[in-house]
Amino acid sequence: MSEYLRTPIEYLKGVGANRADLLKTELGIHTFGDLLSYYPFRYVDKSNFQTVREINPDSAAVQIKGKIQSVRTVGQKRGTRLVAKFSDETGVIDLVWFKSIKWIKSNLKLGAEYVVYGKPNLYGSSFNIVHPEVELLEEFNKSVIGELEPVYHTTEKASNSWLTSKGIAKLTKSLIEKLGNAGAETLSVEIISNLRLIDKNTAVKNIHYPQNKELLQKATMRLKFEELFFVQLGYLRMKIHHQRTIKGYNFENISQYFTSFYNQYLPFELTNAQKRVVKEIRADIGSGRHMNRLLQGDVGSGKTIVALLIMLIALDNDFQACIMAPTEILANQHFEGLSDLLKDMDVELALLTGSTKTAARRVLHENLESGKLNILIGTHALLEDKVKFNNLGLVVIDEQHRFGVAQRSKLWQKNKFPPHILVMTATPIPRTLAMTFYGDLDVSVIDELPPGRKPIKTIHKYDSNRLAIWGTVHQEIEKGRQVYIVYPLIKESEKMDYIDLMDGYESVCRDFPNQQISIVHGQMKAKDKDFEMQRFVRGETQIMVATTVIEVGVNVPNASVMIVESAERFGLSQLHQLRGRVGRGAEQSYCILATSYKLSADGKTRMETMVKTNDGFEIAEVDLKLRGPGNLVGTQQSGMLDLKIADIVRDGQILQLARNTANVLLDEDPNLKSPQNLPILNEFNKTQKGKINWGRIS
């Protein structure tokens, strides 16, 4: 049966070569199986009829029985339209067409009974329906299978070749009738029984042509569960394969480096969340298995100190460690921060970025290969072939979504066996997203901020409140604090961004003539950018005017105000990251979001969310609903999750059920070898064809 579903779509009756090309290019339908899984996005209740008199300005689409009284062509040339008077026992409504006028006019029968469906529009004092669906009552009665008619997405180009929603529905009906009850089951009898799911054939028939609302609900549940189940099965099998086949270095010694730092040099008491995460990671790296762990923690939650403690355990076991950061700014910050923390310990650190001079690189490479260098911090420069470790045991990857998986895989080739991998992100990932995009990783969460930090107060102001915004800046500078003013990202193709930034900079210079001001943006040379950053870090400038280059990698505890200009142009995640640049000291900090009055509904939601909460996970959930999973995770992840019916935003409970079911199944039958699981194995093998197995690399 699976072979039958792989039949090219041109072999289905009623398709042919031209329509097949359109189905492939416009709708992505290449085979019989693709058509079966091209699901409707809504349904029309065909059992529900209205009368002309019942139509009102708030009516959505309506379905009316009646007769066509007259048909006439109105207007000339481009303004030509076809108008038909359509009536029932309660009144008359106009039906209007602007396209295919001759063909429609020749096919309409005066006095015949029709069923008309469409959205009514109020035109003057009467209603009309533009481009309605029109069907003879006799044909309508023959075509109705259940009370709900499917509606499919299509395109204008496809519709022009009769691949309208109705055209797609006819092809699907033809294929389902041809298939009969011969479709192969994809789940085991046990799962179907335990979860009270309907069988696959019944589900497919009722998702396209539901006999009633109850069966549609059951079909939807069955198909959503199945889709998410096979996604989770793939991730979990990957994880099991990883744990069983990829051996990891056993870091069993906890001695000099770790204990002396923990007891003598740790600058503050760890939070309970940090202690819990360190314990989880220690269990991983001491198990003899290869660690592949995602560490989530909000801005300022203390992920770096956790990473340092784990690196010291690597040193205790005679291994080297490295941190890879996405930008030179962040790599520099890590290097300076760790150098300060380890200044009284016998630990050799080095920094490798694109700016590292040739002579310094030569010494660094020698020390790294000899084993003299313990910890290397850097950017993409770490991936260069010349960079050879003596004994790399742990890799920490910061802000991992900024690196492609293929890039990260290069770190595996730096040693005889793969080093333990700890990937960190300050972008909180909603639970449903973490289970889906990072389903093969173990996940640790630092969900607690260090004590003594005051929550940042977030305020939304319109541009007209500029005096109030500047008043806050004056007050904070008088207290000896510093201020960030951030503009949207400069891109070379967007000259307006640059003008906005420079205009803003000049405005700030005029309004604060007695203050020292830094300016930083992505078009500056690295050394100029670093020079301005360092002036601000040292407190030599009071205000930094910048683009989002300061989103990550700047730690200035004395900065207490973050002003985001044109805040409506930023996503929630980005706004949350920017806000995290302040609030790093003990003093009260503020984030001011400045916008124009013209805010979209999404823009208002973003501002309200930022003002209401500092919880990164709550913000991430709202962001997920607004932007969808593809945009939230990043463009390099596109194509990883091509869901046809499930929605990880709305179907979180089904996703959890699918993951739990897959977990139980693999506990009992890891290789899916038992006869009852053969349908699952067959379907799983089919879904995995052509996929690259990146699961072995974080």
C-alpha positions as CSV (number, residue, x, y, z in Angstrom):
1,M,0.0,0.0,0.0
2,S,2.9,2.4,0.7
3,E,4.1,1.8,-2.8
4,Y,0.6,2.8,-4.1
5,L,0.7,6.1,-2.1
6,R,4.0,6.9,-3.8
7,T,2.4,6.9,-7.2
8,P,3.0,10.2,-9.0
9,I,-0.1,12.5,-8.9
10,E,-0.4,12.7,-12.7
11,Y,-1.7,9.1,-12.7
12,L,-4.8,10.0,-10.7
13,K,-7.9,10.3,-12.9
14,G,-8.8,13.9,-13.6
15,V,-5.3,15.3,-13.1
16,G,-3.2,15.0,-16.3
17,A,0.2,16.6,-17.0
18,N,-0.8,20.3,-16.7
19,R,-2.7,20.0,-13.5
20,A,0.0,17.7,-12.1
21,D,2.6,20.4,-12.7
22,L,0.4,23.0,-10.8
23,L,-0.2,20.6,-8.0
24,K,3.5,20.1,-7.6
25,T,4.7,23.7,-8.0
26,E,1.8,25.5,-6.3
27,L,0.7,23.1,-3.6
28,G,3.6,20.7,-3.1
29,I,1.5,17.7,-4.0
30,H,3.7,15.2,-5.9
31,T,2.1,11.8,-5.0
32,F,-1.1,10.1,-4.0
33,G,0.1,10.2,-0.4
34,D,0.8,13.9,-0.6
35,L,-2.8,14.5,-1.7
36,L,-4.2,12.4,1.2
37,S,-2.1,14.4,3.7
38,Y,-3.1,17.8,2.1
39,Y,-5.7,18.4,4.9
40,P,-8.6,20.9,4.8
41,F,-8.0,24.0,6.9
42,R,-11.7,24.6,7.7
43,Y,-15.1,23.2,7.0
44,V,-18.4,24.5,5.9
45,D,-21.5,23.3,7.7
46,K,-23.7,22.1,4.7
47,S,-26.6,21.3,7.0
48,N,-27.0,25.0,7.9
49,F,-29.0,27.3,5.6
50,Q,-29.9,31.0,6.0
51,T,-32.6,33.1,4.3
52,V,-32.0,36.4,2.5
53,R,-33.9,38.2,5.2
54,E,-31.5,36.8,7.9
55,I,-28.4,38.3,6.4
56,N,-27.0,41.2,8.4
57,P,-23.7,43.3,8.2
58,D,-22.0,41.0,10.7
59,S,-22.8,37.8,8.8
60,A,-19.9,35.6,7.9
61,A,-20.3,33.3,4.9
62,V,-23.9,32.3,4.3
63,Q,-25.6,29.4,2.5
64,I,-28.9,30.1,0.8
65,K,-31.4,28.0,-1.3
66,G,-33.2,29.9,-4.0
67,K,-33.7,30.6,-7.7
68,I,-32.0,32.9,-10.3
69,Q,-34.5,35.4,-11.6
70,S,-32.3,37.3,-14.1
71,V,-28.7,37.6,-15.4
72,R,-27.2,40.7,-17.0
73,T,-23.8,42.1,-17.9
74,V,-23.1,45.6,-16.5
75,G,-20.3,48.1,-17.4
76,Q,-17.7,48.1,-20.1
77,K,-14.1,46.9,-20.6
78,R,-12.3,46.5,-17.3
79,G,-15.4,47.5,-15.3
80,T,-17.5,44.7,-16.8
81,R,-19.2,42.5,-14.3
82,L,-22.0,39.8,-14.4
83,V,-24.9,40.4,-12.0
84,A,-27.6,37.8,-11.2
85,K,-30.7,38.4,-9.2
86,F,-31.1,35.5,-6.7
87,S,-34.2,35.1,-4.6
88,D,-35.8,32.9,-1.9
89,E,-39.2,33.3,-0.3
90,T,-37.9,36.1,2.0
91,G,-36.1,38.5,-0.4
92,V,-33.6,39.1,-3.2
93,I,-29.8,39.4,-3.3
94,D,-27.3,40.2,-6.1
95,L,-24.6,37.7,-7.1
96,V,-21.6,39.4,-8.8
97,W,-18.8,38.0,-10.9
98,F,-15.8,40.0,-12.4
99,K,-14.0,37.0,-13.9
100,S,-15.0,34.1,-16.3
101,I,-18.1,36.1,-17.1
102,K,-19.0,34.5,-20.5
103,W,-18.6,30.9,-19.1
104,I,-20.6,31.6,-16.0
105,K,-23.4,33.3,-17.9
106,S,-23.7,30.5,-20.3
107,N,-24.1,27.9,-17.5
108,L,-26.6,29.7,-15.2
109,K,-30.2,28.5,-15.6
110,L,-33.0,30.9,-15.0
111,G,-35.7,29.5,-12.7
112,A,-33.6,26.5,-11.6
113,E,-33.1,25.9,-7.9
114,Y,-29.6,26.6,-6.7
115,V,-27.5,26.6,-3.5
116,V,-25.4,29.7,-3.1
117,Y,-22.5,30.1,-0.7
118,G,-20.3,33.1,0.0
119,K,-19.6,36.2,2.1
120,P,-22.3,38.9,1.9
121,N,-21.2,42.5,1.4
122,L,-23.3,45.6,2.2
123,Y,-23.4,47.8,-1.0
124,G,-25.5,50.9,-0.4
125,S,-28.7,49.7,1.3
126,S,-28.6,46.1,-0.1
127,F,-26.4,43.0,0.1
128,N,-24.5,41.2,-2.6
129,I,-22.1,38.2,-2.8
130,V,-19.0,38.6,-5.0
131,H,-17.8,35.4,-6.7
132,P,-20.1,33.0,-4.8
133,E,-20.0,29.3,-5.0
134,V,-23.1,28.3,-7.0
135,E,-24.4,24.7,-7.4
136,L,-27.6,23.3,-8.7
137,L,-29.7,22.0,-5.7
138,E,-29.9,18.6,-7.4
139,E,-26.1,18.3,-7.7
140,F,-25.6,19.7,-4.2
141,N,-27.8,16.9,-2.7
142,K,-25.8,14.3,-4.6
143,S,-22.4,15.6,-3.6
144,V,-23.0,16.0,0.1
145,I,-21.4,13.1,2.0
146,G,-21.7,14.5,5.5
147,E,-22.9,17.7,7.1
148,L,-19.4,19.3,6.8
149,E,-17.7,20.3,3.5
150,P,-13.9,20.6,3.5
151,V,-12.2,23.8,2.4
152,Y,-8.6,23.5,1.1
153,H,-5.9,26.2,0.6
154,T,-5.2,26.9,-3.0
155,T,-3.5,29.6,-5.1
156,E,-4.9,31.9,-7.8
157,K,-2.7,30.1,-10.5
158,A,-4.0,26.7,-9.4
159,S,-7.6,28.0,-9.2
160,N,-7.4,29.2,-12.8
161,S,-7.0,25.6,-13.9
162,W,-10.0,24.4,-11.8
163,L,-7.8,23.4,-8.8
164,T,-10.1,25.4,-6.6
165,S,-11.0,24.1,-3.1
166,K,-13.8,22.2,-4.7
167,G,-11.5,20.8,-7.4
168,I,-9.1,19.5,-4.8
169,A,-12.0,18.0,-2.8
170,K,-13.1,16.1,-5.9
171,L,-9.6,14.7,-6.5
172,T,-9.3,13.7,-2.8
173,K,-12.8,12.0,-2.9
174,S,-11.8,10.1,-6.0
175,L,-8.6,8.9,-4.4
176,I,-10.3,7.9,-1.1
177,E,-12.9,5.9,-3.0
178,K,-10.2,4.2,-5.0
179,L,-8.3,3.4,-1.7
180,G,-11.3,2.0,0.1
181,N,-10.3,0.3,3.3
182,A,-6.9,-0.8,2.0
183,G,-4.8,1.9,3.7
184,A,-2.1,0.6,5.9
185,E,-2.3,1.1,9.7
186,T,0.7,3.1,11.1
187,L,0.2,2.6,14.9
188,S,0.1,-0.5,17.0
189,V,-3.1,-2.1,18.2
190,E,-2.0,-1.4,21.8
191,I,-1.5,2.3,21.3
192,I,-4.8,2.7,19.4
193,S,-6.6,0.8,22.1
194,N,-5.0,2.5,25.1
195,L,-5.6,6.0,23.7
196,R,-9.0,5.2,22.3
197,L,-8.0,6.4,18.8
198,I,-9.9,5.6,15.6
199,D,-8.1,3.6,12.9
200,K,-6.1,5.3,10.2
201,N,-8.5,4.7,7.3
202,T,-11.5,6.1,9.3
203,A,-9.4,9.1,10.3
204,V,-8.3,9.9,6.7
205,K,-11.8,9.6,5.3
206,N,-13.3,11.8,8.1
207,I,-10.6,14.5,8.0
208,H,-11.5,15.1,4.3
209,Y,-15.2,14.2,4.4
210,P,-16.4,14.1,8.0
211,Q,-19.7,12.3,8.5
212,N,-20.4,14.5,11.5
213,K,-18.6,16.8,14.0
214,E,-17.8,14.1,16.5
215,L,-16.0,12.0,13.8
216,L,-14.1,15.0,12.6
217,Q,-12.9,15.7,16.2
218,K,-11.7,12.1,16.5
219,A,-10.0,12.1,13.1
220,T,-8.2,15.3,14.0
221,M,-7.0,13.9,17.3
222,R,-5.8,10.7,15.7
223,L,-3.8,12.5,12.9
224,K,-2.3,15.1,15.1
225,F,-1.2,12.5,17.6
226,E,0.3,10.3,14.9
227,E,2.2,13.2,13.3
228,L,3.7,14.4,16.7
229,F,4.3,10.8,17.8
230,F,6.6,10.1,14.8
231,V,8.5,13.4,15.3
232,Q,9.1,12.5,19.0
233,L,9.9,8.9,18.1
234,G,12.7,10.2,15.8
235,Y,14.2,12.4,18.5
236,L,14.0,9.8,21.2
237,R,15.5,7.0,19.1
238,M,18.3,9.5,18.2
239,K,18.9,10.1,21.9
240,I,18.9,6.4,22.8
241,H,21.3,5.7,19.9
242,H,23.5,8.5,21.1
243,Q,23.6,7.2,24.7
244,R,24.3,3.6,23.7
245,T,26.8,4.0,20.9
246,I,28.7,7.2,21.6
247,K,30.9,6.7,24.6
248,G,31.9,9.8,26.6
249,Y,34.9,10.6,28.7
250,N,34.3,9.7,32.4
251,F,35.0,12.7,34.5
252,E,35.1,10.8,37.8
253,N,37.6,13.0,39.7
254,I,36.3,16.1,41.6
255,S,39.5,17.5,43.1
256,Q,41.9,20.4,43.2
257,Y,40.5,22.8,40.5
258,F,36.8,22.4,41.3
259,T,37.0,22.2,45.1
260,S,39.5,25.1,45.6
261,F,37.5,27.4,43.4
262,Y,34.2,26.4,45.0
263,N,35.5,26.8,48.5
264,Q,37.8,29.8,48.2
265,Y,37.1,31.8,45.0
266,L,33.4,31.5,44.2
267,P,32.2,35.1,44.6
268,F,28.7,34.3,45.8
269,E,26.5,31.5,47.0
270,L,25.0,29.5,44.2
271,T,21.2,29.6,43.9
272,N,19.3,26.3,44.4
273,A,18.6,26.2,40.7
274,Q,22.3,26.5,39.9
275,K,23.2,23.7,42.4
276,R,20.5,21.5,40.9
277,V,21.9,22.0,37.3
278,V,25.5,21.4,38.4
279,K,24.3,18.1,40.0
280,E,22.5,17.1,36.7
281,I,25.5,17.8,34.6
282,R,27.9,16.1,37.0
283,A,25.8,13.0,36.8
284,D,26.0,13.1,33.0
285,I,29.8,13.6,32.7
286,G,30.5,11.0,35.4
287,S,28.3,8.3,33.8
288,G,30.7,7.2,31.0
289,R,28.1,8.3,28.4
290,H,28.6,11.3,26.1
291,M,26.8,14.4,27.4
292,N,24.6,16.3,25.0
293,R,22.8,18.9,27.2
294,L,21.0,22.2,26.6
295,L,21.3,24.7,29.5
296,Q,18.5,27.3,29.5
297,G,18.6,30.3,31.8
298,D,17.2,33.7,31.7
299,V,19.5,36.7,31.3
300,G,21.5,37.1,34.4
301,S,20.6,33.7,35.9
302,G,24.2,32.6,36.2
303,K,24.8,30.1,33.4
304,T,28.4,31.1,32.9
305,I,29.4,30.3,36.5
306,V,27.8,26.8,36.1
307,A,29.7,26.3,32.8
308,L,33.0,27.3,34.6
309,L,32.4,24.8,37.4
310,I,32.0,22.0,34.8
311,M,35.1,23.2,32.9
312,L,37.1,22.9,36.2
313,I,35.8,19.3,36.6
314,A,37.2,18.7,33.0
315,L,40.6,20.1,34.2
316,D,40.5,17.9,37.3
317,N,40.4,14.9,34.9
318,D,43.3,16.1,32.8
319,F,41.2,17.4,30.0
320,Q,41.0,20.8,28.2
321,A,37.8,22.8,27.8
322,C,36.6,25.5,25.4
323,I,33.8,28.1,25.1
324,M,32.6,29.1,21.6
325,A,30.6,32.4,21.4
326,P,28.9,33.9,18.4
327,T,30.5,37.3,18.5
328,E,33.9,38.8,19.4
329,I,32.2,41.0,22.0
330,L,30.7,38.0,23.8
331,A,34.0,36.0,23.5
332,N,35.9,39.0,25.0
333,Q,33.4,39.3,27.8
334,H,33.7,35.6,28.7
335,F,37.5,35.8,28.6
336,E,37.7,38.9,30.8
337,G,35.0,37.5,33.2
338,L,36.7,34.1,33.6
339,S,40.2,35.6,33.8
340,D,39.0,37.7,36.7
341,L,37.4,34.7,38.5
342,L,40.5,32.5,38.0
343,K,43.2,35.1,38.6
344,D,44.3,33.5,41.8
345,M,44.4,29.9,40.4
346,D,46.9,28.1,38.3
347,V,44.7,27.9,35.2
348,E,45.9,28.9,31.7
349,L,43.3,30.7,29.6
350,A,43.5,32.2,26.1
351,L,41.3,34.1,23.7
352,L,41.1,33.3,20.0
353,T,39.0,35.5,17.6
354,G,39.3,36.9,14.1
355,S,41.3,39.8,15.6
356,T,44.0,37.7,17.3
357,K,47.4,38.6,15.8
358,T,49.4,36.0,13.9
359,A,52.3,35.9,16.4
360,A,49.8,35.4,19.3
361,R,48.1,32.7,17.4
362,R,51.3,30.8,16.9
363,V,52.0,30.7,20.6
364,L,48.4,29.9,21.3
365,H,48.4,26.9,18.9
366,E,51.7,25.6,20.4
367,N,50.4,25.8,24.0
368,L,47.0,24.3,23.0
369,E,48.6,21.3,21.3
370,S,51.1,20.7,24.1
371,G,48.4,20.8,26.7
372,K,49.8,23.8,28.6
373,L,46.6,25.8,27.7
374,N,43.7,24.6,29.9
375,I,40.7,26.7,28.6
376,L,40.3,28.3,25.2
377,I,37.6,30.9,24.6
378,G,36.8,32.1,21.1
379,T,34.4,32.6,18.2
380,H,34.1,30.7,14.9
381,A,37.9,30.9,14.8
382,L,37.9,27.8,17.1
383,L,36.7,25.7,14.1
384,E,39.7,26.4,12.0
385,D,41.7,23.3,11.0
386,K,44.9,24.8,12.5
387,V,43.3,24.7,16.0
388,K,44.4,21.4,17.5
389,F,43.8,20.5,21.1
390,N,45.9,18.1,23.2
391,N,42.9,16.5,25.0
392,L,39.6,18.3,24.5
393,G,37.0,17.0,26.9
394,L,34.3,19.6,27.2
395,V,32.8,22.1,24.7
396,V,30.5,24.9,25.9
397,I,28.6,26.6,23.1
398,D,27.0,29.9,24.1
399,E,23.8,31.2,22.3
400,Q,23.9,28.0,20.3
401,H,21.0,29.0,17.9
402,R,23.5,31.4,16.2
403,F,25.7,28.5,15.0
404,G,24.7,26.1,12.2
405,V,24.8,22.4,13.1
406,A,27.4,21.7,10.5
407,Q,29.7,24.3,12.1
408,R,29.2,22.7,15.5
409,S,30.0,19.3,14.2
410,K,33.6,20.5,13.4
411,L,34.3,20.5,17.1
412,W,33.9,16.8,17.2
413,Q,36.9,16.4,14.9
414,K,39.2,18.1,17.3
415,N,39.8,15.0,19.3
416,K,39.9,11.2,19.2
417,F,36.6,10.9,20.9
418,P,33.8,13.4,20.9
419,P,34.0,15.9,23.8
420,H,31.0,16.5,26.1
421,I,28.7,19.2,24.7
422,L,27.0,21.8,26.8
423,V,24.9,24.3,24.8
424,M,23.7,27.4,26.6
425,T,21.0,29.8,25.7
426,A,19.6,33.0,27.3
427,T,16.6,32.8,25.0
428,P,14.0,30.9,27.1
429,I,12.4,28.2,24.9
430,P,8.8,27.2,25.6
431,R,8.4,23.6,26.8
432,T,6.6,22.5,23.6
433,L,9.3,24.0,21.4
434,A,12.1,22.5,23.5
435,M,10.5,19.0,23.2
436,T,10.2,19.4,19.5
437,F,13.3,21.2,18.2
438,Y,15.7,19.9,20.9
439,G,13.9,16.6,21.6
440,D,17.2,14.7,21.4
441,L,19.0,16.8,24.0
442,D,18.7,16.6,27.8
443,V,17.5,19.9,29.1
444,S,18.5,21.7,32.3
445,V,16.8,25.0,33.3
446,I,18.1,27.7,35.7
447,D,14.7,29.2,36.7
448,E,15.9,31.4,39.5
449,L,17.7,34.7,39.6
450,P,20.5,35.5,42.1
451,P,19.2,37.0,45.4
452,G,19.4,40.8,45.9
453,R,18.5,41.7,42.3
454,K,15.6,44.0,42.0
455,P,13.1,43.3,39.1
456,I,13.6,45.7,36.2
457,K,10.7,48.2,35.9
458,T,9.5,48.3,32.3
459,I,7.6,51.4,31.0
460,H,6.0,51.9,27.6
461,K,6.1,55.5,26.4
462,Y,5.0,57.1,23.1
463,D,7.4,59.3,21.2
464,S,5.5,62.4,22.3
465,N,6.6,61.7,25.9
466,R,10.3,62.4,25.0
467,L,10.7,65.0,27.8
468,A,9.6,62.4,30.4
469,I,12.0,59.9,28.9
470,W,15.0,62.3,29.0
471,G,14.0,63.3,32.6
472,T,14.6,59.7,33.7
473,V,17.9,59.7,31.9
474,H,19.0,62.9,33.7
475,Q,18.0,61.6,37.1
476,E,19.9,58.3,36.7
477,I,23.1,60.0,35.4
478,E,23.0,62.4,38.4
479,K,23.0,59.3,40.6
480,G,26.2,58.2,38.8
481,R,24.5,55.6,36.6
482,Q,24.8,54.9,32.9
483,V,22.3,54.6,30.1
484,Y,21.8,52.5,26.9
485,I,19.8,54.0,24.0
486,V,19.2,51.3,21.3
487,Y,18.0,51.7,17.7
488,P,16.9,49.0,15.3
489,L,19.6,47.0,13.7
490,I,21.6,48.7,10.9
491,K,21.6,46.7,7.6
492,E,23.4,48.0,4.6
493,S,20.2,47.6,2.5
494,E,18.3,49.7,5.0
495,K,19.6,53.2,4.9
496,M,16.8,54.5,7.0
497,D,18.2,52.5,10.0
498,Y,21.5,54.3,9.7
499,I,19.8,57.7,9.4
500,D,17.6,56.9,12.5
501,L,20.7,56.0,14.5
502,M,22.7,59.1,13.4
503,D,19.8,61.4,13.9
504,G,19.2,59.9,17.3
505,Y,22.9,60.3,18.2
506,E,22.9,63.9,17.2
507,S,19.7,64.5,19.2
508,V,21.2,62.9,22.3
509,C,24.4,65.0,21.9
510,R,22.2,68.2,21.8
511,D,20.1,67.2,24.8
512,F,23.0,66.0,26.9
513,P,25.8,68.5,26.1
514,N,27.7,67.8,29.3
515,Q,27.8,64.0,29.0
516,Q,30.3,61.8,27.3
517,I,28.5,59.6,24.7
518,S,29.6,56.4,23.0
519,I,28.2,55.1,19.6
520,V,28.4,51.5,18.5
521,H,26.9,49.8,15.4
522,G,27.5,46.9,13.1
523,Q,29.2,48.8,10.3
524,M,32.1,50.0,12.5
525,K,35.4,48.2,12.4
526,A,35.9,45.7,15.2
527,K,38.6,47.6,16.9
528,D,36.6,50.9,16.8
529,K,33.5,49.1,18.2
530,D,35.6,47.5,21.0
531,F,37.2,50.9,21.8
532,E,33.8,52.5,22.3
533,M,32.5,49.5,24.3
534,Q,35.5,49.6,26.6
535,R,35.0,53.3,27.3
536,F,31.4,52.6,28.4
537,V,32.5,49.6,30.5
538,R,35.1,51.7,32.3
539,G,32.5,54.4,33.0
540,E,34.3,57.0,30.8
541,T,31.0,57.6,28.9
542,Q,27.6,57.9,30.5
543,I,25.4,57.1,27.5
544,M,25.8,54.5,24.8
545,V,23.8,55.0,21.6
546,A,23.8,51.6,19.8
547,T,22.1,49.1,17.6
548,T,21.3,45.5,18.7
549,V,25.0,44.6,18.7
550,I,24.8,45.1,22.4
551,E,22.0,42.5,22.7
552,V,24.4,40.0,24.1
553,G,27.9,40.3,25.5
554,V,27.9,43.6,27.5
555,N,28.0,43.4,31.2
556,V,28.0,46.8,32.9
557,P,26.4,46.6,36.4
558,N,26.4,50.4,36.7
559,A,24.0,50.7,33.7
560,S,20.5,51.2,35.0
561,V,18.4,52.5,32.1
562,M,17.7,50.8,28.7
563,I,15.8,52.9,26.2
564,V,14.6,51.0,23.1
565,E,13.7,53.4,20.3
566,S,11.1,52.2,17.7
567,A,10.4,49.3,20.1
568,E,7.5,48.1,17.9
569,R,10.2,47.0,15.3
570,F,11.7,44.5,17.7
571,G,10.5,41.0,18.5
572,L,9.6,40.0,22.1
573,S,12.6,37.8,22.5
574,Q,14.9,40.6,21.4
575,L,13.3,43.1,23.7
576,H,13.7,40.7,26.6
577,Q,17.4,40.2,25.7
578,L,18.0,44.0,25.5
579,R,16.2,44.6,28.8
580,G,18.6,42.0,30.3
581,R,21.6,44.4,29.7
582,V,20.4,46.4,32.8
583,G,19.4,45.2,36.2
584,R,22.9,43.6,36.8
585,G,23.7,45.6,39.9
586,A,21.9,46.1,43.2
587,E,20.2,49.3,42.2
588,Q,16.7,49.7,40.7
589,S,16.9,49.6,36.9
590,Y,14.5,50.7,34.2
591,C,13.6,49.7,30.6
592,I,11.7,52.3,28.6
593,L,10.1,51.1,25.3
594,A,9.5,54.1,23.0
595,T,7.0,53.6,20.2
596,S,5.0,55.6,17.7
597,Y,1.2,55.8,18.2
598,K,0.6,53.6,15.2
599,L,0.9,50.2,16.8
600,S,-0.4,47.0,15.3
601,A,-2.4,44.5,17.4
602,D,0.7,42.4,17.8
603,G,2.8,45.4,18.6
604,K,0.4,46.3,21.5
605,T,0.5,42.8,22.7
606,R,4.3,42.8,22.8
607,M,4.5,46.1,24.7
608,E,1.8,45.0,27.2
609,T,3.6,41.7,27.7
610,M,7.0,43.4,28.4
611,V,5.4,45.8,30.9
612,K,3.5,43.0,32.7
613,T,6.3,40.4,33.2
614,N,10.0,39.9,33.5
615,D,9.6,36.1,33.2
616,G,11.4,35.0,30.1
617,F,9.5,31.8,29.8
618,E,6.1,33.6,29.9
619,I,7.4,36.0,27.3
620,A,8.6,33.1,25.1
621,E,5.1,31.5,25.2
622,V,3.5,34.8,24.0
623,D,6.3,35.1,21.3
624,L,5.6,31.6,20.2
625,K,1.9,32.4,19.7
626,L,2.6,35.6,17.8
627,R,5.4,34.5,15.6
628,G,5.1,30.7,15.3
629,P,7.9,28.1,15.9
630,G,9.9,28.6,12.7
631,N,10.6,32.2,13.3
632,L,11.2,31.7,17.0
633,V,13.9,29.1,16.6
634,G,15.6,30.7,13.6
635,T,15.8,30.3,9.9
636,Q,18.5,27.6,9.9
637,Q,16.0,25.3,11.5
638,S,13.4,25.8,8.8
639,G,12.3,22.5,7.2
640,M,13.1,20.5,10.3
641,L,9.4,20.5,11.3
642,D,7.1,20.4,8.4
643,L,3.9,19.6,10.2
644,K,0.8,19.1,8.1
645,I,-2.0,19.1,10.7
646,A,-0.5,19.5,14.2
647,D,0.3,22.9,15.7
648,I,2.9,22.8,18.5
649,V,1.5,26.1,19.9
650,R,-2.1,24.9,20.3
651,D,-1.4,21.2,20.6
652,G,1.0,21.1,23.6
653,Q,-1.1,18.5,25.4
654,I,-1.1,16.2,22.4
655,L,2.6,16.7,22.0
656,Q,3.2,15.7,25.6
657,L,1.0,12.6,25.2
658,A,2.9,11.7,22.0
659,R,6.3,12.1,23.7
660,N,5.2,10.0,26.7
661,T,3.8,7.3,24.5
662,A,7.0,7.2,22.4
663,N,9.1,7.0,25.6
664,V,7.1,4.0,27.0
665,L,7.2,2.2,23.6
666,L,11.0,2.6,23.4
667,D,11.5,1.5,27.0
668,E,9.7,-1.8,26.1
669,D,11.0,-2.3,22.6
670,P,13.9,0.0,21.7
671,N,14.5,-1.4,18.2
672,L,10.7,-1.7,17.4
673,K,11.3,-5.4,16.6
674,S,8.2,-6.9,18.1
675,P,5.5,-8.0,15.6
676,Q,2.8,-5.7,17.1
677,N,5.1,-2.7,16.5
678,L,5.9,-3.6,12.8
679,P,3.4,-0.9,11.5
680,I,5.2,1.7,13.6
681,L,8.6,0.6,12.3
682,N,7.4,0.7,8.7
683,E,6.0,4.1,9.0
684,F,9.0,5.4,10.9
685,N,11.4,4.2,8.3
686,K,9.3,5.9,5.7
687,T,9.3,9.3,7.5
688,Q,13.1,9.1,8.0
689,K,14.0,8.6,4.4
690,G,16.3,11.4,3.1
691,K,16.8,13.0,6.5
692,I,20.3,14.0,7.6
693,N,21.1,12.6,11.1
694,W,22.3,15.6,12.9
695,G,21.1,14.1,16.2
696,R,24.6,13.0,17.0
697,I,25.7,16.6,17.3
698,S,23.8,18.7,19.9
